[in-house]
Amino acid sequence: MTAAKIKNVQDLLAFASRIYDEALNGSMIDPLPQLRELRKQGPVVWGIGHTFGDLTVPPVFQGIDGRRTALVMDFDDVSRVLRDDESFIQEGYAQTTGDTLIHVNGEPHQRLRRILVPTLGPKAVRVWEEQFVGEVVDALLAPLRQRKSADLLTEFCKPYPVRVFRRIMDLPEEDTDKVHALGILQIAASASPEAHEYTVELGEYVRQHFRTRRLQSREELAGRKDLLSLMAIAADGDDRLSEDEAVATLQLLVTGGVDTTANLLANAFCFFLNQPERLAQVRSDRDLVPRAVEETLRVCPSGGNFELRVALRDTDIQGVHIPKETPVFTCETTANRHSGYWANPDTWDPTRQPRPHLSFGQGPHTCIGMHLARMEVRVAINKILDEFPNLRRNPDHPPPQIRGFLFQHPSALQVRLD
């Protein structure tokens, strides 16, 4: 299927998913062995562009082809690169919509964060949890209640964050697939000009809904709690969010809040199904649910295994000289498995005493949607465990495996529900 043949949103979603998986995820089951072999070269591994030895980072990052690049994998080094905005700046993210949080730094970035923190902070997330998140879960679980088996990935994990985000934006129910396509296409567009064309098209869809909100009075908007309305209020606030900024930001938030959350939830259940003793522990002690979420994030960063920064000045990492303007990749997967911070770091253990990981980033570009993601996954796990007390892996299918290079997730979650 090519972009020219796409006639409806379901085909567009299928096209976006294919580009997303083929170009950015690859078929590699586990890149960790290669990364650890690279680490033997030293704390900083040198490469050209996206390539380090036999390992090539997917082309989600732009403008580095042919340049000498560095890769850091240790926890302290990754943390420092992410936090030290006097030495490293975020650059290289494909621009398919306009300037957003991931494209600007310094005061322009802080301005956008000031606008968005109230709309995605804990208070707003609590409102959404109380208003409709449970309803979304119940609606997806309803068809499964009379079933003996299911694929939890396709029947729950993937559609769940899309439906939540559609409700958060208060868009029409019939546009659920369009919201999903919007989220995937912006990542796929970094690897496909065809996908970029449809990103622009869906951006106009968001723009029209945003304009409709702005026609309402401030009093009407204040009575609403959806993201579009909150952004419309921000457009008239002290920081004056422009229409282009609002549309680009809304598109980015959908991208950050759809498949990444689906991956986090799917990865958590993959660990549960493959370790039934851990599932039993969490089922009997629900205080372990938040720990299970954090442990899943630690082992499998659902927002991506790599980030990119550029050195603003000559500096060094563990004594290795990093010249000014060097692109520096950080590897969150290896950083989160640093044996100096976690005992048995490759083991998924929801009873582990939590400590900070790097899966939501650190420093100025810390993920602004982390409160929403944590809430969605926590609610979903608790409701599924309540609804299906005998949930277990379906022995008629092979055990699920977490696959992928940049965004890791299982390809199926076949379960027994009876």
C-alpha positions as CSV (number, residue, x, y, z in Angstrom):
1,M,0.0,0.0,0.0
2,T,1.3,3.5,-0.9
3,A,0.2,6.8,0.3
4,A,-1.4,7.6,-3.0
5,K,-3.9,4.6,-2.6
6,I,-5.1,5.5,0.9
7,K,-8.8,6.3,0.8
8,N,-10.0,6.0,4.4
9,V,-8.7,6.4,7.9
10,Q,-8.4,2.7,8.6
11,D,-6.1,2.2,5.7
12,L,-4.2,5.3,6.8
13,L,-3.8,3.8,10.3
14,A,-2.5,0.5,8.8
15,F,0.0,2.4,6.6
16,A,1.2,4.5,9.5
17,S,1.6,1.4,11.7
18,R,3.6,-0.4,9.0
19,I,6.0,2.6,8.5
20,Y,6.3,3.0,12.3
21,D,7.3,-0.7,12.9
22,E,9.4,-1.3,9.8
23,A,11.5,1.9,9.8
24,L,11.7,2.8,13.5
25,N,11.3,-0.5,15.4
26,G,12.9,-3.1,13.3
27,S,12.7,-6.8,13.9
28,M,15.5,-7.0,16.5
29,I,14.2,-8.9,19.5
30,D,16.7,-7.5,22.0
31,P,19.4,-4.8,21.2
32,L,20.9,-5.1,24.7
33,P,23.6,-7.6,23.8
34,Q,24.9,-5.4,21.0
35,L,24.8,-2.3,23.3
36,R,26.8,-4.2,26.0
37,E,29.4,-5.2,23.4
38,L,29.8,-1.6,22.4
39,R,30.1,-0.5,26.0
40,K,33.3,-2.7,26.3
41,Q,34.9,-0.1,24.0
42,G,34.7,2.5,26.8
43,P,32.3,5.0,28.4
44,V,31.9,6.9,25.2
45,V,31.5,5.0,21.9
46,W,32.2,6.8,18.7
47,G,30.2,6.4,15.5
48,I,29.2,8.1,12.3
49,G,25.7,9.4,12.1
50,H,23.3,6.9,13.4
51,T,25.7,4.0,13.2
52,F,28.0,2.6,15.9
53,G,29.8,-0.6,14.8
54,D,27.1,-3.1,13.8
55,L,24.3,-1.1,15.5
56,T,22.3,1.6,13.7
57,V,19.9,3.8,15.6
58,P,16.6,4.2,13.7
59,P,16.4,7.4,11.7
60,V,14.0,9.3,14.0
61,F,16.8,11.9,14.5
62,Q,17.7,14.3,11.8
63,G,20.7,16.3,10.6
64,I,23.5,14.0,11.8
65,D,24.3,12.0,8.7
66,G,28.0,11.8,8.0
67,R,28.9,13.5,11.3
68,R,31.0,12.0,14.1
69,T,28.6,11.1,16.9
70,A,29.0,9.8,20.5
71,L,27.0,7.3,22.4
72,V,26.9,7.2,26.2
73,M,25.3,4.3,28.1
74,D,26.2,4.6,31.8
75,F,23.5,6.0,34.2
76,D,25.5,9.0,35.5
77,D,26.6,10.0,32.1
78,V,23.2,9.8,30.6
79,S,21.7,11.7,33.5
80,R,24.3,14.4,33.2
81,V,23.8,14.8,29.4
82,L,20.0,15.1,29.9
83,R,20.3,17.6,32.8
84,D,23.2,19.8,31.9
85,D,21.6,22.3,29.6
86,E,24.7,24.5,29.7
87,S,26.8,21.8,28.0
88,F,24.2,19.9,26.0
89,I,21.1,21.0,24.0
90,Q,18.3,19.0,22.6
91,E,18.4,18.9,18.8
92,G,17.8,16.6,15.9
93,Y,14.1,15.7,16.3
94,A,12.2,15.6,13.0
95,Q,9.9,18.6,12.6
96,T,6.7,17.5,10.9
97,T,4.3,20.1,12.4
98,G,6.2,23.1,13.8
99,D,8.0,24.2,16.9
100,T,7.1,22.2,20.0
101,L,8.6,21.2,23.3
102,I,11.0,18.8,21.7
103,H,12.2,21.4,19.1
104,V,13.0,24.5,21.3
105,N,15.2,25.1,24.3
106,G,15.8,27.8,26.9
107,E,13.1,30.4,27.5
108,P,11.0,29.3,24.5
109,H,10.9,25.8,25.9
110,Q,10.1,27.1,29.4
111,R,7.3,29.2,28.1
112,L,5.6,26.2,26.5
113,R,6.1,24.2,29.7
114,R,4.5,27.0,31.8
115,I,1.4,26.8,29.5
116,L,1.2,23.0,29.5
117,V,2.0,22.1,33.1
118,P,-1.4,23.1,34.4
119,T,-3.1,21.2,31.5
120,L,-1.2,17.9,32.1
121,G,-0.2,18.2,35.8
122,P,-1.5,15.9,38.6
123,K,-4.6,18.0,39.2
124,A,-5.9,17.8,35.6
125,V,-5.0,14.1,35.4
126,R,-7.0,13.4,38.6
127,V,-10.0,15.1,37.0
128,W,-9.8,12.9,33.9
129,E,-9.4,9.8,36.1
130,E,-12.5,10.6,38.0
131,Q,-14.6,11.6,35.0
132,F,-14.0,9.0,32.4
133,V,-10.9,6.8,32.4
134,G,-12.6,4.0,34.3
135,E,-15.5,4.2,31.9
136,V,-13.0,3.7,29.0
137,V,-11.6,0.7,30.7
138,D,-15.0,-0.8,31.4
139,A,-16.2,-0.3,27.8
140,L,-13.1,-2.2,26.4
141,L,-13.4,-5.0,29.0
142,A,-17.2,-5.5,28.5
143,P,-16.8,-7.7,25.3
144,L,-14.3,-9.9,27.1
145,R,-16.4,-10.7,30.1
146,Q,-18.1,-13.7,28.4
147,R,-14.9,-14.8,26.7
148,K,-12.5,-17.5,27.8
149,S,-9.5,-16.1,25.9
150,A,-8.3,-12.9,24.3
151,D,-5.3,-11.1,22.8
152,L,-4.9,-8.4,25.5
153,L,-2.6,-6.4,23.2
154,T,-5.0,-5.8,20.3
155,E,-8.2,-5.9,22.3
156,F,-7.2,-3.7,25.1
157,C,-3.6,-2.3,25.4
158,K,-3.5,-0.6,22.0
159,P,-7.0,0.9,21.8
160,Y,-7.1,2.0,25.4
161,P,-4.8,5.1,25.4
162,V,-6.3,6.2,22.1
163,R,-9.8,6.2,23.5
164,V,-8.5,8.0,26.6
165,F,-6.8,10.7,24.6
166,R,-9.8,11.2,22.4
167,R,-11.8,11.8,25.5
168,I,-9.1,14.1,26.9
169,M,-9.4,16.2,23.7
170,D,-13.2,15.8,23.6
171,L,-13.2,14.8,19.9
172,P,-16.0,12.8,18.2
173,E,-16.1,9.1,19.0
174,E,-16.1,8.2,15.3
175,D,-12.7,9.9,15.0
176,T,-10.9,7.5,17.3
177,D,-8.9,5.9,14.5
178,K,-8.1,9.3,13.2
179,V,-6.6,10.2,16.6
180,H,-4.6,7.0,16.6
181,A,-3.3,7.6,13.1
182,L,-2.3,11.2,14.1
183,G,-0.2,9.8,17.0
184,I,1.6,7.2,14.9
185,L,2.1,9.3,11.7
186,Q,4.2,12.0,13.3
187,I,6.8,9.4,14.3
188,A,6.6,7.6,11.0
189,A,6.9,10.9,9.1
190,S,10.6,11.1,10.3
191,A,11.3,8.1,8.1
192,S,8.7,8.6,5.3
193,P,7.8,11.6,3.1
194,E,4.5,9.9,2.3
195,A,3.6,9.8,6.0
196,H,4.6,13.5,6.3
197,E,1.9,14.4,3.8
198,Y,-0.8,12.9,6.0
199,T,0.6,14.4,9.1
200,V,-0.1,17.8,7.6
201,E,-3.6,16.7,6.7
202,L,-4.4,15.5,10.2
203,G,-2.9,18.7,11.6
204,E,-5.6,20.6,9.7
205,Y,-8.2,18.4,11.5
206,V,-6.8,19.4,14.8
207,R,-6.7,23.1,13.7
208,Q,-10.4,23.1,12.9
209,H,-11.3,21.7,16.3
210,F,-9.0,24.2,18.0
211,R,-10.6,27.1,16.1
212,T,-14.1,25.9,17.2
213,R,-13.0,26.0,20.8
214,R,-11.6,29.5,20.5
215,L,-15.0,30.7,19.3
216,Q,-16.4,29.9,22.7
217,S,-16.3,32.5,25.5
218,R,-13.8,32.2,28.3
219,E,-16.6,31.4,30.7
220,E,-17.7,28.5,28.5
221,L,-14.2,27.2,28.2
222,A,-13.6,27.5,31.9
223,G,-16.5,25.0,32.4
224,R,-14.9,22.4,30.2
225,K,-11.9,20.2,31.3
226,D,-10.8,18.9,27.9
227,L,-7.3,19.5,26.5
228,L,-8.5,21.6,23.5
229,S,-10.4,23.9,25.8
230,L,-7.5,24.3,28.2
231,M,-5.2,25.1,25.3
232,A,-7.7,27.6,24.0
233,I,-7.7,29.3,27.4
234,A,-3.9,29.3,27.3
235,A,-4.0,31.0,23.9
236,D,-5.4,34.1,25.5
237,G,-3.2,33.9,28.6
238,D,-0.1,35.9,29.6
239,D,2.2,33.7,27.4
240,R,0.0,34.0,24.3
241,L,0.0,30.6,22.6
242,S,-0.3,31.1,18.9
243,E,-2.6,28.9,16.8
244,D,0.3,27.3,15.0
245,E,2.0,26.6,18.4
246,A,-1.2,25.2,19.8
247,V,-1.9,22.8,16.9
248,A,1.7,21.6,16.8
249,T,1.7,21.1,20.5
250,L,-1.6,19.2,20.5
251,Q,-0.2,16.9,17.7
252,L,2.9,16.3,19.7
253,L,0.9,15.4,22.8
254,V,-1.1,12.9,20.9
255,T,2.1,11.3,19.6
256,G,3.6,11.2,23.1
257,G,0.4,9.9,24.7
258,V,-0.9,7.1,22.5
259,D,1.5,4.3,21.5
260,T,4.0,5.0,24.3
261,T,1.4,4.4,26.9
262,A,0.1,1.3,25.0
263,N,3.7,-0.1,25.0
264,L,4.1,0.5,28.7
265,L,0.9,-1.3,29.6
266,A,1.6,-4.1,27.2
267,N,5.1,-4.6,28.5
268,A,3.8,-4.7,32.1
269,F,1.4,-7.5,31.2
270,C,4.1,-9.3,29.3
271,F,6.2,-9.5,32.4
272,F,3.1,-10.5,34.5
273,L,2.2,-13.3,32.1
274,N,5.8,-14.7,32.0
275,Q,6.2,-14.5,35.7
276,P,2.9,-15.7,37.3
277,E,4.4,-15.6,40.8
278,R,4.9,-11.9,40.4
279,L,1.4,-11.5,39.0
280,A,0.1,-13.3,42.1
281,Q,2.0,-10.9,44.3
282,V,0.7,-7.8,42.7
283,R,-2.8,-9.2,42.5
284,S,-2.8,-9.7,46.3
285,D,-0.9,-6.5,47.2
286,R,-2.2,-3.6,45.0
287,D,0.4,-1.2,46.6
288,L,2.8,-3.0,44.3
289,V,1.0,-1.8,41.1
290,P,2.8,1.6,41.0
291,R,6.1,-0.2,41.6
292,A,5.3,-2.6,38.8
293,V,4.7,0.4,36.5
294,E,8.0,2.0,37.5
295,E,9.9,-1.3,37.1
296,T,8.5,-1.8,33.6
297,L,9.5,1.7,32.7
298,R,13.0,1.0,34.0
299,V,13.5,-2.2,32.1
300,C,11.8,-1.1,28.9
301,P,11.7,2.7,28.4
302,S,8.4,2.9,26.4
303,G,9.2,6.4,25.2
304,G,12.2,5.2,23.4
305,N,15.6,3.7,24.0
306,F,17.6,6.7,22.8
307,E,17.6,10.5,23.0
308,L,19.9,13.0,21.2
309,R,21.7,16.1,22.5
310,V,24.3,18.3,20.9
311,A,27.4,19.6,22.8
312,L,27.2,23.4,23.2
313,R,30.9,23.6,24.2
314,D,33.9,21.5,24.5
315,T,33.4,19.2,27.4
316,D,34.3,15.7,28.6
317,I,32.6,12.5,29.7
318,Q,34.6,10.3,32.1
319,G,37.7,11.9,30.7
320,V,36.8,11.5,27.1
321,H,36.9,14.8,25.2
322,I,33.6,15.8,23.5
323,P,34.2,18.6,21.0
324,K,31.6,21.4,20.7
325,E,28.8,20.6,18.2
326,T,29.2,16.8,18.7
327,P,25.8,15.0,18.5
328,V,25.6,12.8,21.6
329,F,23.2,9.8,21.9
330,T,22.0,8.7,25.3
331,C,20.9,5.1,25.8
332,E,18.2,5.0,28.5
333,T,18.0,1.2,28.4
334,T,21.5,0.5,29.5
335,A,21.5,3.4,31.9
336,N,18.4,2.0,33.6
337,R,20.2,-1.4,34.0
338,H,23.4,0.0,35.6
339,S,24.6,-2.6,38.1
340,G,25.8,0.1,40.4
341,Y,22.3,1.3,41.0
342,W,20.2,-1.9,40.8
343,A,21.0,-5.4,42.0
344,N,20.2,-8.0,39.3
345,P,19.4,-5.1,36.9
346,D,18.1,-7.3,34.1
347,T,15.5,-8.9,36.4
348,W,12.0,-7.4,36.4
349,D,11.0,-7.2,40.1
350,P,7.9,-5.2,41.1
351,T,8.9,-5.7,44.8
352,R,12.1,-3.8,44.2
353,Q,12.5,-0.6,46.2
354,P,12.0,2.1,43.7
355,R,14.6,4.6,42.8
356,P,14.7,7.2,39.9
357,H,15.1,5.8,36.4
358,L,15.6,7.8,33.2
359,S,12.6,6.6,31.1
360,F,10.8,9.9,31.3
361,G,14.1,11.8,30.9
362,Q,15.6,14.3,33.2
363,G,16.3,18.0,33.2
364,P,14.5,20.6,31.1
365,H,13.0,18.1,28.7
366,T,11.5,15.7,31.3
367,C,8.4,14.1,29.8
368,I,5.4,16.4,30.5
369,G,2.9,13.6,30.1
370,M,4.4,11.3,32.7
371,H,1.5,11.8,35.2
372,L,-1.1,10.9,32.6
373,A,0.8,7.8,31.5
374,R,1.3,6.5,35.1
375,M,-2.4,7.1,35.9
376,E,-3.7,5.3,32.8
377,V,-1.6,2.3,33.3
378,R,-2.3,2.1,37.1
379,V,-6.0,2.3,36.5
380,A,-5.9,-0.3,33.7
381,I,-3.9,-2.9,35.7
382,N,-6.1,-2.6,38.8
383,K,-9.3,-3.0,36.8
384,I,-8.1,-5.9,34.7
385,L,-6.9,-7.7,37.8
386,D,-10.3,-7.1,39.5
387,E,-12.2,-8.2,36.5
388,F,-10.2,-11.3,35.7
389,P,-8.9,-12.9,38.9
390,N,-7.7,-16.0,36.9
391,L,-5.9,-14.0,34.2
392,R,-2.9,-16.0,32.9
393,R,-0.9,-16.8,29.8
394,N,-2.7,-18.9,27.2
395,P,-0.6,-22.1,27.0
396,D,-1.8,-22.7,23.5
397,H,0.3,-19.9,22.3
398,P,4.1,-19.2,22.7
399,P,5.1,-16.9,25.6
400,P,5.1,-13.2,24.6
401,Q,8.3,-11.5,23.9
402,I,9.1,-7.8,24.0
403,R,10.5,-6.8,20.6
404,G,11.7,-3.7,18.9
405,F,14.7,-1.4,18.7
406,L,13.4,2.1,19.5
407,F,10.0,1.5,20.9
408,Q,9.7,-2.0,22.5
409,H,6.6,-4.0,23.0
410,P,5.2,-7.6,22.5
411,S,3.6,-8.6,19.3
412,A,0.7,-10.3,21.1
413,L,-0.6,-11.0,24.7
414,Q,-2.6,-14.2,24.4
415,V,-4.4,-14.8,27.7
416,R,-6.9,-17.1,29.4
417,L,-9.6,-15.2,31.2
418,D,-11.7,-18.1,32.7
